[in-house]
Amino acid sequence: MKKLLDQSLRPLVIYAMVVLAVSIPVYFLIIDWIWENELDKHHYAIREKLEKRLTSLNLPDAEVGEMIGVLDKVQPGFSFSEAVSPRPDSAYTLIRFDTFMNDREQFRCLLTDIRVNGKLFRVLVETNMEEIDETILAIAAVTVFFFVLLLAGFIYLNRKTALRIWRPFYDTLAGLHTFRLEKGIPPPLPESDVTEFADLNRSLAVLMDESLASYRQQKEFTENASHELQTPLAIVKSKLDLLLQSRSLDKPQMQLLEEAYQAINRVTRINKNLLLLARIEHAQFDEQADIAVPGILTELAAQFSDRFENSSITYTEDAQELVLAANPVLLEILVTNLLVNAVRYTPAGGHVQAYVGKRELSVFNTGTMPLQEASLFRRFTNVSSEHAGSGLGLAIAREICERYGWRISYRFEGGLHHFTVHF
């Protein structure tokens, strides 16, 4: 996950780095062009001065030739030669070995003509450009330094300013993190003089109030519906008990009553399970305690001894030390539902095994075919055509796991159903 401030800064930093990378060669080319242009102007100025001064001396041709010969030998950067006819000027850059510096150097050259006493001379004027390269590097280094300094300052100031501007948003976000429907009280949202944040807080306040109202209505409906259903179900069940005890009923009538009695029992279990699911979803099991999982597993497995015996199912248990901070009622329901599920899908003469590891609880049981994984933990779904249940046991187990951030998984391997809760 990336922070919002980083998302806004990243394109700016990338753009600045691209501009910096492009600016370095551009700086080099522009400065190099400026230097060459200035050197060419300087060379033409030297040419003009040289021609005027030599002409103004009014020396005989012989002395002019001697002076030019002396200049050609002792003056660095000049080279004279007699020319037959004028030629166009030529300005160029040359890299050659310099005997004075004893190294290869870069020179800016001007090859031009001058006329002294009516005699034409070809003049080569050279200037060493090594200092120009050093100047370009120095200017580029200083430019990069101040560019980086400017970018760092921009990032720092932008972060400081953005944090101050976005402070109401982060305060609102912190308040939302503490919001819980089961508490029934919306968290206070900070006031802000920024129009967008003020509108956001007003919208969130309305949304939380509406969510709390819907939560209260749903909670009241669930509790009332469950309570109202319990009374008629209990009455119907008691009436069926009385009818079953009657001796005036024949066998077909008794069979019909038994089917009705089983249906009422199933509806009663569904009603209790739905109420339990609603209470779990509404976080009405807030109490927590440190619970030893091996102890509660052994205690609950003992309650299934008759069912194991009636179905000729062997039960084994392998448990390591594991203590969880959870609600005791919910943990008992989770373990019970896993054991009930194992007994339901284990054929007669099969085997059920429970294992408690360092951070997991597994229940294995003998099976003939895999369960339907797509609908395994959904409500009111039968995952096997051979055994019918209320379709809520595994849904309740999954809801409990989600309540605590645990993960429940299933796989069929080696003729065994594997249900594992990863804590």
N, C-alpha and C positions, 0 to 999 in steps of 0.2 A: 504494500500500500504506500502511496506517495501523498505527501502533504500538499494542500492547495497552494501554499506559498512557493513550494518548489516547482509546482507545475507552471506557475506564472513566470518564475525567474528563469527556468531552463531555456525557453526559446530566446529570451533576451541575451543570456550568456552565450548561447550558440551563435546568435547573430553577431554579437560583439567580437567573438573569436574569429568568425569568418571575415568580418571587416578588417580586423587586425592582420590576419593572414594575407588578405588581398592588398592592404595598404603598404606592406613592407616592400614588395617589388615595385609598386607604383611610386613610392617614395624614391626608391633607387633610380628608376628610370627618369623621373622628373628632375631630381637633383643632378643626375648625370647629364641630362640635356641642358640644364641651366649652366652647369660648369663648362660644357663644350661650347655653348653659345657665347659665354663670357670670354673664354679663351680665344675664340675666333675673333671677337671684337678687339681683344687685347693685341693679338697678332697683327691685325690690320692697322691698329694705332702705332705699333712699333714700326711697321713697314713705312707708314706715312712719315713718322719722325725721322727714320733713318734716311729716307730719300730726300727730305727737305734739308736735313743737316749736312749731308754730303754735298748737296747741290749748292747750299749757301756758303760753303767754304771756298768756292771758286778756285779749286786746285787744278794744276795741270793734269792731263790724262795719266801721265806716268805716276804721279804721286797718288792719284785716286786709286790706281791699280795696286800700289804698294799698301795703302791704308786698308783696302778691302781684303788684301791678302793677309795683313796682320789680324784684322777682325775675324777672318775665317779660321785662323789658327788659335787665337787666344780667347775669343768670346764664345762661351758655351751656349748652345742653342741656336747658333747661326751657321749657315753654310752658303757660300757664294760661288756662282759659276757664270761665265759669260754665256749669253744667249744670242742666237742668230735672229730669231723672230719671236714676237710675243705669243704667249700661250695662255689659255684660261687659268684662273686661280684654282687651286685644289686644296681643300681642307679635309683632313682625315686623321684617324687614330691608329697608332702603330705600337706594337709591342716588340722591342728589340733589346739586345744586350748593350748595356751602358758601361763603357770602360771606366768612367769616372766613379760610378757607384759599384762597379764590379758585380752587376746582377742584371737580370732581365727586368726591364722597366716598361711602363706604358707611357706613351707620349702623344700629345695632341700637336699636329703639324699643319703648317700653312706653306704651300709652295706657290710663290707669286713672283712677279717681275717688278724691278725698279729701273729707273733710267737716270744716269748720272753723266752730266756733260754730253748728253746725247748718246751715251753708250748703254746698251741693254744688259742687265744682269739678272740671273735667275737666283732667287733667294729662298732658302728653306729655314723657316722659323719653327723651333720645337720647344715645348714646355712639358716637363715631367708631370704626369697626372697621378702619381702615387699618393700624394697628399689629398687628392680629391677622393680617392677610395676610402682613405682613413676618415675624411670628413663625412662622407656618406654613411659609413658604419657608425660613427659617433652620433650623427643625427638620428639614424634609425634606432640605435640603442636607447637614446634619450626619449624618442617618441614612444617606443614600446614600453619603457618604464612608466612614463606618465599615463599611457593608455591603460596599462594594467592597474596602476594606482587609481585612476578614474573609475575603472570597472569595479574594483574591489570596494571603493567608497560608495559607488552606486548600489551594489548588492547589499552592503551593510545598511545604508540609509533606507533602502527599499524594504529590507526586512524589519527594521525598527518601525518604520512608518506603517507597513502592512500589519505588523503585530498590534500596533495601537488601533488601527482602523478596524481590524477583524476581532478585537477583544470581545465586543458584545456577542459576536457569533460563537466564539469558543465558550463564553459563559453560558449561552443558551444551550450549546451542545452538552456541556457538563451537567446542566439542569435536566436535560432529557435523559441522560444516562442514569439518573437517580429515579426516574419516573417508573412506578409500578402500579398496575391497575388494582392489584389486591389491597394496596394501602388506601386507595380511595381519595387521595389528596394530590392534586397536580402540583408540581414543583414551581416555585416562584421564578419567573423569567426576568432577566435584567432589563432595565429601561435603557433606551438608546435614542439619541437625537438624529440618528441616520434613518432616513425614511424607509429604506429597504429592510433594515433589521427590525424596525418597529412594526412594519407590516408582517414580517415573518413571525415575530413573537405573538402578535394578535391572532394570526392564523393558527399557530401552534396551540395557543391557549384555548381557542374554540374547538380545535380538533381533540385536545385532551379532555375537555369537558364533555364533548359528545361521546368519546370513547368510554369515559367513566360512567356516563348515563346508560349507555348500551350494556356495559359490563354489569351494572347493578340490576338492570332489567333481566338480563340473561340469568344472572345468579338467582334472582328471586323466582324467575319462572322455573328454573331447574329444581330448586328446593321445593317450591310449591307443588310442581307436577309430581315430583317423587313422593312427597308427603301425601298428596291426594290419592295417588295410585296405591300406596301401601295399605290404606284402610280397606278399599273394596277388594283388593287381592287377598288380604287376610280373611275377610268375610267369606269370599268364595272358597278359599282353601278350607276354612273351618266347616262350611256347609258340605263340601265334598268329603271331608273326614267323617262327618255324621252319616252321610249316605253310604260310604264304604263300610261302615260298621252295621248297616242295616242288614237283616237276614232275609228280607222279603225280595231281594234283588236276585235275578237269575244271572247266569254266567255272561251272556252277551251284554247285559246292562252293567255288570261289574267291570267288564273290559272297557266299555265306553267311559265309565267313571275314572278308571285308572289312567286312560289316555288323557282325559281332561285334567286330572290331577297332575300328571307329568307336564302338561302344557302350562298349567298355572305355576308350577315350580320353576319352569324355564322363564316365564315372564317375570316372576319375582326376582330370579337371578339377574336377568337383563336389567331390570329396574335398579337393582342395587349397583350393578356394574356401571350403568350410565351415570348414576349419582356419584359414584366413586371417580369416574373419569372427569366429570364436571368439577369436582372438588380438587382434583389434581391440577387441572387446567387453570383453575382459579387460585392456585397456590395456597390452599387452606391447610397444608401440612408443613408449616414453617418450622416446627420444633425439630431440633436435630440433636443427635447424641452419637458418641463413639460406640459402634456396634461391631462385635466380633462375628464375622461372617460364618466361620466354621461352626460356632455354637448355635446360631440361628438355623443353619442348614440341618444340623443333627436333630434339633428340636422339632422342626417341621417335618422332616423325613419320618420321624417316629409316628407322626399322626397318619401317615400313609401305609403303615405296616399292614393293616387289614386289607387294604386294596391291593398291595403287593402280593399278599398271601392268597387272596381270592382269585387273582389272575395268574398265579404261579410265576410271578415276576421276581427275579433276584435283584437286589439293590446293593450297590457298593459305594463307598465314599472315600475320597482321597483329598484331604484338606491341609493346606498350609496356613500359617498365621496371616490373617488379613483383617484389618480394622478400618471401617469406613465411617465417615461423618455423614449421617443421613437420618431421615425420619424413620423410626423403628417400624411404624405401621406400613409405610410404603415399601421398605425393604422386605418385610414379611410377605406382603402381597406379591412382590416381584418373584421371590423364591417359590412361593406357593403356586403361582401361575405356571412357572417353568416345570415344577414337579407334576402338576395336574396335566399339563400338556404332554409330558413324557409318558405318564401312565395311560393317557387316552390313546396315544399312537404306538404303544408297545403291544405286540401280539402276545397271546398267552404263552408262557414259558420263555419270554424274552428277558432282556436284561436292561437295567437302568443304572447309570453311573453318574455321580456328581463329583466335580473336581474344583477345588479352590486353589488358585495360584497366587502369585504375588499381587497382580493387578487384574485378575479376571475370575469369573465364575462360569463354569461350563456344566451343562447337563447333557449326557449322551443317552440315547435309548435305541433299542433294536427297531428296525423298520424294514418294510418290504419295498417301498418306493418313495422317491423324494416328494416333499410337499410343494405346493404351488407358491414359489418364492415371490412372484409378482404381487400376490394379494395376501402374503403371509401375515403382515402386521396391520392390515386394514380392518376396519370395523365391519361386523356382520358379514364376514366372508368365511366360507368353509374351504379350508386348504386341502382337504382330503375327502374323497367321495365315500370312504369307508367309515369315517367317524364324523358325526355331526355335533357341534357345540354351539354356544351362544355367539361365537365369533368376536368376543370382546377380551378374552384373556390375554392374548398376545398384544392386542392394541393397548391394553392397560400397561403391560410390561414395557412396551416401547415408550409410552407417555411418561412413565416413571424414569426411564433412562434419559429421555430428553430433559426432564425436569432437573436432573443433576449433571447433564453433560456427558453421560455415559453413552456407550455404543453397543447395541445388541445386533448379533449377526447369526446367520443360519447357513449350514451346508450339510449335504448328504454325502457321506463317504464311507466306504467299506461296510455297507449295510447298516449304518448308524446315522441317526439324526443328531446333529451337533448344534446346540443352542449355546452361544457364548456371550456373556456380558463383559465388555472391556471397561474397567473403571479408570 
